[in-house]
């Protein structure tokens, strides 16, 4: 590793290097602390419970709870700030600000949430519901299903599925980046 970094004029910075062991909680507890640390050159890299890569937070059990909690926290922060100035804004301006500040965060990296149970992504749906209520001025107990339809916004589970379907379609048609299309194996259909 050190040789490869040196050959490419890179230097390993142990303070900025993250290490994550992932597995079940029982398997992670069975590892001793000396087995968890990795020595690279003269530096010892200590594993973390949560690492961040391109803004997506991964935890050691890969249940994405840390990412969902952080995304939800950020979305509600922006919703609270927008609620303070909502009366000064019109519906269209509020919808655009919510789209830029909240929905963009819900959509960023959501392809890694594919296959998670509904109970895990429920906090993200709560943030989306709060955003809909803010845009349309709904009361806290009002249902948002009709409001989502009115705004042409998909629920969170559908947004995740849509993102995945879009990536697959672009890959199949050759419009995706090469790092995605290179992973596809050609499917041969033989006589039946």
Kinemage of the C-alpha trace (Angstrom):
@kinemage 1
@onewidth
@group {chain A} dominant
@subgroup {mainchain}
@vectorlist {calphas} color= white
{ca unk a 1} P 0.000 0.000 0.000
{ca unk a 2} L 2.758 2.407 0.978
{ca unk a 3} L 4.708 1.519 -2.188
{ca unk a 4} L 1.663 2.101 -4.393
{ca unk a 5} L 0.997 5.475 -2.747
{ca unk a 6} L 4.624 6.500 -3.171
{ca unk a 7} L 4.682 5.413 -6.830
{ca unk a 8} L 1.645 7.625 -7.486
{ca unk a 9} L 3.018 10.543 -5.456
{ca unk a 10} L 0.459 10.096 -2.713
{ca unk a 11} L 1.048 10.113 0.976
{ca unk a 12} L -1.143 8.231 3.429
{ca unk a 13} L -2.548 10.582 6.048
{ca unk a 14} L -3.558 8.387 8.974
{ca unk a 15} L -5.587 11.168 10.594
{ca unk a 16} L -7.780 11.411 7.484
{ca unk a 17} L -8.023 7.686 6.767
{ca unk a 18} L -11.163 5.891 7.880
{ca unk a 19} L -11.504 2.180 8.433
{ca unk a 20} L -14.805 0.378 8.839
{ca unk a 21} L -15.328 -3.251 9.716
{ca unk a 22} L -18.802 -4.381 8.841
{ca unk a 23} L -20.790 -7.427 9.837
{ca unk a 24} L -23.314 -8.531 12.377
{ca unk a 25} L -23.008 -7.137 15.876
{ca unk a 26} L -22.044 -10.593 17.196
{ca unk a 27} L -19.271 -10.975 14.606
{ca unk a 28} L -17.928 -7.494 15.337
{ca unk a 29} L -17.866 -8.138 19.085
{ca unk a 30} L -15.874 -11.338 18.549
{ca unk a 31} L -12.936 -9.374 17.071
{ca unk a 32} L -10.296 -8.320 19.553
{ca unk a 33} L -9.027 -4.747 19.477
{ca unk a 34} L -5.659 -5.886 18.119
{ca unk a 35} L -7.411 -7.653 15.222
{ca unk a 36} L -9.461 -4.563 14.398
{ca unk a 37} L -6.535 -2.152 13.983
{ca unk a 38} L -4.581 -2.176 10.732
{ca unk a 39} L -0.955 -1.113 10.562
{ca unk a 40} L 0.046 0.672 7.366
{ca unk a 41} L 3.661 1.744 7.283
{ca unk a 42} L 4.313 3.171 10.708
{ca unk a 43} L 0.722 4.232 11.325
{ca unk a 44} L -2.004 2.268 13.045
{ca unk a 45} L -5.468 2.898 11.661
{ca unk a 46} L -8.227 2.454 14.221
{ca unk a 47} L -11.667 1.437 12.929
{ca unk a 48} L -14.632 3.735 13.349
{ca unk a 49} L -18.288 2.888 13.920
{ca unk a 50} L -19.392 5.316 11.194
{ca unk a 51} L -17.516 6.496 8.116
{ca unk a 52} L -18.556 9.040 5.524
{ca unk a 53} L -17.909 8.660 1.823
{ca unk a 54} L -19.156 11.304 -0.630
{ca unk a 55} L -21.613 12.566 1.968
{ca unk a 56} L -23.185 9.158 2.674
{ca unk a 57} L -22.636 7.779 6.147
{ca unk a 58} L -22.068 4.051 6.499
{ca unk a 59} L -22.249 2.283 9.846
{ca unk a 60} L -20.612 -0.995 10.764
{ca unk a 61} L -23.848 -3.006 10.435
{ca unk a 62} L -24.680 -1.323 7.096
{ca unk a 63} L -28.249 -0.644 8.206
{ca unk a 64} L -27.847 2.992 7.089
{ca unk a 65} L -29.376 4.310 10.324
{ca unk a 66} L -26.628 6.918 10.753
{ca unk a 67} L -27.136 8.248 7.222
{ca unk a 68} L -30.909 8.384 7.631
{ca unk a 69} L -30.631 10.124 11.010
{ca unk a 70} L -28.211 12.755 9.678
{ca unk a 71} L -30.262 13.376 6.535
{ca unk a 72} L -33.465 13.698 8.552
{ca unk a 73} L -31.789 16.070 11.002
{ca unk a 74} L -30.556 18.308 8.178
{ca unk a 75} L -33.943 18.293 6.427
{ca unk a 76} L -35.832 19.267 9.585
{ca unk a 77} L -33.286 22.029 10.259
{ca unk a 78} L -34.050 23.585 6.873
{ca unk a 79} L -37.802 23.080 7.290
{ca unk a 80} L -37.723 24.915 10.636
{ca unk a 81} L -35.733 27.783 9.105
{ca unk a 82} L -38.103 28.038 6.139
{ca unk a 83} L -41.136 27.946 8.434
{ca unk a 84} L -39.876 31.158 10.062
{ca unk a 85} L -40.079 33.042 6.754
{ca unk a 86} L -42.947 31.111 5.133
{ca unk a 87} L -45.444 33.958 5.503
{ca unk a 88} L -43.126 36.217 3.479
{ca unk a 89} L -42.864 33.733 0.621
{ca unk a 90} L -45.428 32.564 -1.859
{ca unk a 91} L -46.254 28.926 -2.451
{ca unk a 92} L -44.086 28.686 -5.585
{ca unk a 93} L -41.018 30.213 -3.939
{ca unk a 94} L -41.467 28.014 -0.870
{ca unk a 95} L -41.780 24.921 -3.083
{ca unk a 96} L -38.579 25.822 -4.922
{ca unk a 97} L -36.677 26.435 -1.687
{ca unk a 98} L -37.951 23.167 -0.201
{ca unk a 99} L -36.940 21.384 -3.381
{ca unk a 100} L -33.462 22.881 -3.261
{ca unk a 101} L -32.820 22.511 0.476
{ca unk a 102} L -34.823 19.454 1.538
{ca unk a 103} L -35.751 17.227 -1.374
{ca unk a 104} L -32.272 17.405 -2.886
{ca unk a 105} L -30.922 15.984 0.389
{ca unk a 106} L -33.548 13.246 0.451
{ca unk a 107} L -32.596 12.262 -3.094
{ca unk a 108} L -28.815 12.470 -2.716
{ca unk a 109} L -27.334 9.005 -2.428
{ca unk a 110} L -30.698 7.375 -1.875
{ca unk a 111} L -29.817 4.477 -4.198
{ca unk a 112} L -27.855 2.970 -1.283
{ca unk a 113} L -31.141 2.722 0.639
{ca unk a 114} L -32.617 0.141 -1.756
{ca unk a 115} L -34.012 -2.878 0.041
{ca unk a 116} L -34.265 -1.308 3.482
{ca unk a 117} L -37.484 -1.957 5.379
{ca unk a 118} L -40.178 0.700 5.412
{ca unk a 119} L -39.655 1.232 9.153
{ca unk a 120} L -36.031 2.224 8.532
{ca unk a 121} L -36.812 4.859 5.894
{ca unk a 122} L -39.863 6.170 7.785
{ca unk a 123} L -37.942 9.161 9.255
{ca unk a 124} L -37.149 10.323 5.719
{ca unk a 125} L -40.844 10.105 4.844
{ca unk a 126} L -41.654 12.182 7.944
{ca unk a 127} L -39.265 14.871 6.706
{ca unk a 128} L -40.916 14.817 3.277
{ca unk a 129} L -44.370 15.037 4.890
{ca unk a 130} L -43.232 18.055 6.917
{ca unk a 131} L -41.916 19.673 3.738
{ca unk a 132} L -45.262 19.125 1.987
{ca unk a 133} L -47.093 20.582 4.969
{ca unk a 134} L -44.827 23.626 4.876
{ca unk a 135} L -45.359 24.268 1.167
{ca unk a 136} L -49.135 23.868 1.239
{ca unk a 137} L -49.722 25.286 4.728
{ca unk a 138} L -51.317 22.094 6.060
{ca unk a 139} L -52.137 21.552 9.713
{ca unk a 140} L -50.070 18.981 11.615
{ca unk a 141} L -52.760 16.267 11.520
{ca unk a 142} L -53.716 16.692 7.852
{ca unk a 143} L -53.009 13.816 5.474
{ca unk a 144} L -50.339 14.507 2.900
{ca unk a 145} L -51.082 11.842 0.281
{ca unk a 146} L -53.304 14.133 -1.789
{ca unk a 147} L -50.841 16.975 -1.251
{ca unk a 148} L -47.964 14.834 -2.573
{ca unk a 149} L -50.032 14.137 -5.674
{ca unk a 150} L -50.890 17.826 -6.056
{ca unk a 151} L -47.200 18.783 -5.905
{ca unk a 152} L -46.200 15.845 -8.158
{ca unk a 153} L -43.756 14.593 -5.518
{ca unk a 154} L -43.120 10.880 -5.010
{ca unk a 155} L -43.032 9.294 -1.534
{ca unk a 156} L -39.544 8.368 -0.308
{ca unk a 157} L -39.811 4.647 -1.098
{ca unk a 158} L -40.924 5.463 -4.643
{ca unk a 159} L -38.108 8.028 -5.004
{ca unk a 160} L -35.563 5.349 -4.103
{ca unk a 161} L -37.086 2.878 -6.556
{ca unk a 162} L -37.251 5.543 -9.274
{ca unk a 163} L -33.555 6.364 -8.799
{ca unk a 164} L -32.607 2.700 -9.090
{ca unk a 165} L -34.788 2.183 -12.168
{ca unk a 166} L -33.263 5.263 -13.795
{ca unk a 167} L -29.729 4.017 -13.147
{ca unk a 168} L -30.544 0.583 -14.550
{ca unk a 169} L -32.246 2.035 -17.629
{ca unk a 170} L -29.319 4.353 -18.322
{ca unk a 171} L -26.913 1.436 -17.893
{ca unk a 172} L -28.812 -0.819 -20.266
{ca unk a 173} L -29.142 1.884 -22.925
{ca unk a 174} L -25.458 2.853 -22.596
{ca unk a 175} L -26.158 6.342 -21.266
{ca unk a 176} L -24.693 5.728 -17.809
{ca unk a 177} L -21.099 6.525 -16.871
{ca unk a 178} L -18.582 3.884 -17.893
{ca unk a 179} L -17.869 2.838 -14.306
{ca unk a 180} L -21.493 1.645 -14.122
{ca unk a 181} L -21.825 0.136 -17.596
{ca unk a 182} L -18.526 -1.738 -17.189
{ca unk a 183} L -20.055 -3.654 -14.278
{ca unk a 184} L -22.844 -5.047 -16.447
{ca unk a 185} L -22.390 -8.568 -17.731
{ca unk a 186} L -23.862 -9.262 -21.172
{ca unk a 187} L -26.799 -11.584 -20.949
{ca unk a 188} L -26.930 -14.225 -23.612
{ca unk a 189} L -30.257 -15.766 -24.405
{ca unk a 190} L -29.889 -19.248 -25.771
{ca unk a 191} L -32.398 -21.498 -27.462
{ca unk a 192} L -35.088 -22.858 -25.185
